[in-house]
């Protein structure tokens, strides 16, 4: 599975959009991009995933560049409860997710 | 619909003792995954099981660690003769099918070896 690179930490003002970048320059054609988050040492929570089209659900939007070498997770109106570690994961298929060290997002009042 | 249950939430063991961690998947889920998270690190996959079968144990240490998911009852992760390096958070996840995009995680068991 392709490796991902994320900034270690980010801040975002409450109510503003949080844009979390992820680089996955070695991604191959059949690998999906997944985003999970982990709030304060709880179990990770699924957010969204995509292959090459942009995706949106009730939690977030996922923007994948045309060459698929990077993506951005967007939380449209960040709240204090969105403070968490966000993991960008690329995988082909199978049983396991590889969680790197992620981005620690702090939402500031 | 209850989520994934793990117990105990916290477990303290002395070096050389055995640790048993239990995981009850979500109702209707027959696929269970175990992950380990060391301090300041991301989760690392350990093992994937279906009822009565180990499907993928590529992340399991070769010695002292074992896992099972019997026909009845929870999945068990067993660590024999624990050492300080086993101190970590152990998370269980479940899904209702193989190769799914979403795994539902439990709250984890925090193992401390003294």
Boltz contact constraints between the chains, C-beta under 6 A:
constraints:
  - contact:
      token1: [A, 42]
      token2: [B, 107]
      max_distance: 6.0
  - contact:
      token1: [A, 43]
      token2: [B, 91]
      max_distance: 6.0
  - contact:
      token1: [A, 43]
      token2: [B, 105]
      max_distance: 6.0
  - contact:
      token1: [A, 43]
      token2: [B, 106]
      max_distance: 6.0
  - contact:
      token1: [A, 43]
      token2: [B, 107]
      max_distance: 6.0
  - contact:
      token1: [A, 43]
      token2: [B, 108]
      max_distance: 6.0
  - contact:
      token1: [A, 44]
      token2: [B, 105]
      max_distance: 6.0
  - contact:
      token1: [A, 46]
      token2: [B, 102]
      max_distance: 6.0
  - contact:
      token1: [A, 49]
      token2: [B, 101]
      max_distance: 6.0
  - contact:
      token1: [A, 93]
      token2: [B, 99]
      max_distance: 6.0
  - contact:
      token1: [A, 95]
      token2: [B, 48]
      max_distance: 6.0
  - contact:
      token1: [A, 95]
      token2: [B, 56]
      max_distance: 6.0
  - contact:
      token1: [A, 96]
      token2: [B, 45]
      max_distance: 6.0
  - contact:
      token1: [A, 99]
      token2: [B, 42]
      max_distance: 6.0
  - contact:
      token1: [A, 99]
      token2: [B, 43]
      max_distance: 6.0
  - contact:
      token1: [A, 100]
      token2: [B, 42]
      max_distance: 6.0
  - contact:
      token1: [A, 101]
      token2: [B, 42]
      max_distance: 6.0
